[in-house]
Amino acid sequence: MRVAALVVRLLIAVPCQLSAESTHHPSTYCYSCERDSHGRIKRDSSARRTFLKSKGLTHTPKGCQVDHIVPLAKGGKDTPNNMQLLCGGALKAKEATELK
């Protein structure tokens, strides 16, 4: 068990040297981003709470989303200064451009 955890930590800490062509990941895949056990980019829930608190909120308003200005997959940090609150049309416009 300890060896497996060490291997996982090493894989997370050291950026993968494989190119996008040798995997099934899209070209925007972040190889150096820390990931959870499901392969998703690891998030810091306290950063989100801190961001919302700085805006005078305790939760994300309906129809809105806490968004990363520089996406995590493109090397953006999961910190409050890289977050913005997008609602309505602005949220739909950003999602449309990022999902292309």
C-alpha atoms as an extended CHARMM CRD file, in Angstrom:
* protein
*
       100  EXT
         1         1  MET       CA              0.0000000000        0.0000000000        0.0000000000  PROA      1               0.0000000000
         2         2  ARG       CA              2.7790000000        2.4480000000        0.8630000000  PROA      2               0.0000000000
         3         3  VAL       CA              4.6340000000        1.6600000000       -2.3500000000  PROA      3               0.0000000000
         4         4  ALA       CA              1.4960000000        2.3130000000       -4.4000000000  PROA      4               0.0000000000
         5         5  ALA       CA              0.9430000000        5.6500000000       -2.6440000000  PROA      5               0.0000000000
         6         6  LEU       CA              4.5810000000        6.6070000000       -3.2670000000  PROA      6               0.0000000000
         7         7  VAL       CA              4.2940000000        5.7120000000       -6.9410000000  PROA      7               0.0000000000
         8         8  VAL       CA              1.1180000000        7.7980000000       -7.2500000000  PROA      8               0.0000000000
         9         9  ARG       CA              2.8280000000       10.7490000000       -5.5310000000  PROA      9               0.0000000000
        10        10  LEU       CA              5.8100000000       10.4710000000       -7.8410000000  PROA      10              0.0000000000
        11        11  LEU       CA              3.5770000000       10.3120000000      -10.9040000000  PROA      11              0.0000000000
        12        12  ILE       CA              1.7050000000       13.3930000000       -9.7320000000  PROA      12              0.0000000000
        13        13  ALA       CA              4.7950000000       15.3610000000       -8.7400000000  PROA      13              0.0000000000
        14        14  VAL       CA              6.7780000000       14.6790000000      -11.9210000000  PROA      14              0.0000000000
        15        15  PRO       CA              5.1920000000       15.9480000000      -15.1460000000  PROA      15              0.0000000000
        16        16  CYS       CA              4.5610000000       13.1840000000      -17.6100000000  PROA      16              0.0000000000
        17        17  GLN       CA              6.8820000000       13.2970000000      -20.5920000000  PROA      17              0.0000000000
        18        18  LEU       CA              4.4610000000       11.6050000000      -22.9860000000  PROA      18              0.0000000000
        19        19  SER       CA              3.2470000000       13.6950000000      -25.8660000000  PROA      19              0.0000000000
        20        20  ALA       CA             -0.4220000000       14.1380000000      -26.6390000000  PROA      20              0.0000000000
        21        21  GLU       CA              0.0250000000       11.9750000000      -29.7410000000  PROA      21              0.0000000000
        22        22  SER       CA              0.9700000000        8.9220000000      -27.6690000000  PROA      22              0.0000000000
        23        23  THR       CA             -2.1470000000        9.0740000000      -25.4600000000  PROA      23              0.0000000000
        24        24  HSD       CA             -5.8810000000        9.4450000000      -25.8440000000  PROA      24              0.0000000000
        25        25  HSD       CA             -5.8620000000       12.9010000000      -24.2320000000  PROA      25              0.0000000000
        26        26  PRO       CA             -6.6670000000       16.0900000000      -26.1390000000  PROA      26              0.0000000000
        27        27  SER       CA             -3.8580000000       18.4990000000      -26.9350000000  PROA      27              0.0000000000
        28        28  THR       CA             -4.9850000000       20.7720000000      -24.0750000000  PROA      28              0.0000000000
        29        29  TYR       CA             -4.4650000000       18.0340000000      -21.4410000000  PROA      29              0.0000000000
        30        30  CYS       CA             -2.3850000000       19.2790000000      -18.5020000000  PROA      30              0.0000000000
        31        31  TYR       CA              0.2450000000       16.6540000000      -17.7230000000  PROA      31              0.0000000000
        32        32  SER       CA              1.7420000000       18.5480000000      -14.7780000000  PROA      32              0.0000000000
        33        33  CYS       CA             -1.5600000000       19.2100000000      -12.9580000000  PROA      33              0.0000000000
        34        34  GLU       CA             -2.1190000000       17.3210000000       -9.7150000000  PROA      34              0.0000000000
        35        35  ARG       CA             -4.9830000000       14.8330000000      -10.1130000000  PROA      35              0.0000000000
        36        36  ASP       CA             -7.3810000000       12.9980000000       -7.8130000000  PROA      36              0.0000000000
        37        37  SER       CA             -7.9750000000        9.2380000000       -7.7810000000  PROA      37              0.0000000000
        38        38  HSD       CA            -10.4350000000        9.5910000000      -10.7020000000  PROA      38              0.0000000000
        39        39  GLY       CA             -7.9630000000       11.4740000000      -12.9090000000  PROA      39              0.0000000000
        40        40  ARG       CA             -9.6550000000       14.8420000000      -12.4780000000  PROA      40              0.0000000000
        41        41  ILE       CA             -7.5880000000       17.9440000000      -11.7250000000  PROA      41              0.0000000000
        42        42  LYS       CA             -7.4290000000       18.3030000000       -7.9530000000  PROA      42              0.0000000000
        43        43  ARG       CA             -9.4280000000       21.2410000000       -6.5930000000  PROA      43              0.0000000000
        44        44  ASP       CA             -9.1020000000       23.2150000000       -3.3660000000  PROA      44              0.0000000000
        45        45  SER       CA            -12.5640000000       23.6840000000       -1.8290000000  PROA      45              0.0000000000
        46        46  SER       CA            -11.2260000000       26.2590000000        0.6360000000  PROA      46              0.0000000000
        47        47  ALA       CA            -10.1060000000       28.4530000000       -2.2880000000  PROA      47              0.0000000000
        48        48  ARG       CA            -13.6500000000       28.4620000000       -3.6840000000  PROA      48              0.0000000000
        49        49  ARG       CA            -15.1110000000       29.3130000000       -0.2590000000  PROA      49              0.0000000000
        50        50  THR       CA            -12.5560000000       32.1100000000        0.1780000000  PROA      50              0.0000000000
        51        51  PHE       CA            -13.4450000000       33.5070000000       -3.2500000000  PROA      51              0.0000000000
        52        52  LEU       CA            -17.1830000000       33.4620000000       -2.5150000000  PROA      52              0.0000000000
        53        53  LYS       CA            -16.6160000000       35.0430000000        0.9110000000  PROA      53              0.0000000000
        54        54  SER       CA            -14.6040000000       37.8580000000       -0.7240000000  PROA      54              0.0000000000
        55        55  LYS       CA            -17.7030000000       38.6020000000       -2.8060000000  PROA      55              0.0000000000
        56        56  GLY       CA            -19.9690000000       38.5780000000        0.2870000000  PROA      56              0.0000000000
        57        57  LEU       CA            -21.4950000000       35.2050000000       -0.6240000000  PROA      57              0.0000000000
        58        58  THR       CA            -21.8270000000       31.8890000000        1.1980000000  PROA      58              0.0000000000
        59        59  HSD       CA            -22.7800000000       29.8600000000       -1.8690000000  PROA      59              0.0000000000
        60        60  THR       CA            -22.8350000000       30.1780000000       -5.6430000000  PROA      60              0.0000000000
        61        61  PRO       CA            -26.0270000000       31.9610000000       -6.7770000000  PROA      61              0.0000000000
        62        62  LYS       CA            -28.4750000000       30.0200000000       -8.9390000000  PROA      62              0.0000000000
        63        63  GLY       CA            -27.5800000000       30.2640000000      -12.6250000000  PROA      63              0.0000000000
        64        64  CYS       CA            -23.9810000000       31.2010000000      -11.8500000000  PROA      64              0.0000000000
        65        65  GLN       CA            -20.6910000000       29.3580000000      -11.6890000000  PROA      65              0.0000000000
        66        66  VAL       CA            -17.3150000000       29.9860000000      -10.0890000000  PROA      66              0.0000000000
        67        67  ASP       CA            -15.0250000000       29.9620000000      -13.1190000000  PROA      67              0.0000000000
        68        68  HSD       CA            -11.2540000000       29.9140000000      -13.4680000000  PROA      68              0.0000000000
        69        69  ILE       CA             -9.9760000000       32.8450000000      -15.5130000000  PROA      69              0.0000000000
        70        70  VAL       CA             -7.0120000000       30.7620000000      -16.6920000000  PROA      70              0.0000000000
        71        71  PRO       CA             -8.3900000000       27.1980000000      -16.8810000000  PROA      71              0.0000000000
        72        72  LEU       CA             -6.7850000000       24.6100000000      -14.6140000000  PROA      72              0.0000000000
        73        73  ALA       CA             -6.1250000000       22.4170000000      -17.6420000000  PROA      73              0.0000000000
        74        74  LYS       CA             -4.0530000000       25.2240000000      -19.1380000000  PROA      74              0.0000000000
        75        75  GLY       CA             -1.9290000000       25.7290000000      -16.0510000000  PROA      75              0.0000000000
        76        76  GLY       CA             -4.1580000000       28.1470000000      -14.1350000000  PROA      76              0.0000000000
        77        77  LYS       CA             -4.0110000000       28.0140000000      -10.3640000000  PROA      77              0.0000000000
        78        78  ASP       CA             -6.9140000000       26.9610000000       -8.1420000000  PROA      78              0.0000000000
        79        79  THR       CA             -6.6820000000       30.1750000000       -6.1170000000  PROA      79              0.0000000000
        80        80  PRO       CA             -9.2210000000       32.9430000000       -5.4460000000  PROA      80              0.0000000000
        81        81  ASN       CA             -7.2960000000       35.4520000000       -7.5970000000  PROA      81              0.0000000000
        82        82  ASN       CA             -7.8020000000       33.1520000000      -10.6210000000  PROA      82              0.0000000000
        83        83  MET       CA            -11.5740000000       32.8620000000      -10.0440000000  PROA      83              0.0000000000
        84        84  GLN       CA            -14.5150000000       34.8630000000      -11.2960000000  PROA      84              0.0000000000
        85        85  LEU       CA            -18.2680000000       34.5510000000      -10.8930000000  PROA      85              0.0000000000
        86        86  LEU       CA            -20.0010000000       34.1160000000      -14.2390000000  PROA      86              0.0000000000
        87        87  CYS       CA            -23.7730000000       34.2420000000      -14.6330000000  PROA      87              0.0000000000
        88        88  GLY       CA            -26.3080000000       34.0800000000      -17.4410000000  PROA      88              0.0000000000
        89        89  GLY       CA            -25.0720000000       35.1320000000      -20.8730000000  PROA      89              0.0000000000
        90        90  ALA       CA            -21.4450000000       35.5400000000      -19.8200000000  PROA      90              0.0000000000
        91        91  LEU       CA            -21.3990000000       31.9720000000      -18.5020000000  PROA      91              0.0000000000
        92        92  LYS       CA            -22.9750000000       30.5770000000      -21.6760000000  PROA      92              0.0000000000
        93        93  ALA       CA            -20.5580000000       32.5340000000      -23.8870000000  PROA      93              0.0000000000
        94        94  LYS       CA            -17.4810000000       31.2890000000      -22.0260000000  PROA      94              0.0000000000
        95        95  GLU       CA            -18.7230000000       27.6830000000      -22.0000000000  PROA      95              0.0000000000
        96        96  ALA       CA            -19.3850000000       27.8760000000      -25.7390000000  PROA      96              0.0000000000
        97        97  THR       CA            -15.8600000000       29.0680000000      -26.5120000000  PROA      97              0.0000000000
        98        98  GLU       CA            -14.1430000000       26.5970000000      -24.1330000000  PROA      98              0.0000000000
        99        99  LEU       CA            -16.0890000000       23.5570000000      -25.3400000000  PROA      99              0.0000000000
       100       100  LYS       CA            -15.0020000000       23.9960000000      -28.9730000000  PROA      100             0.0000000000
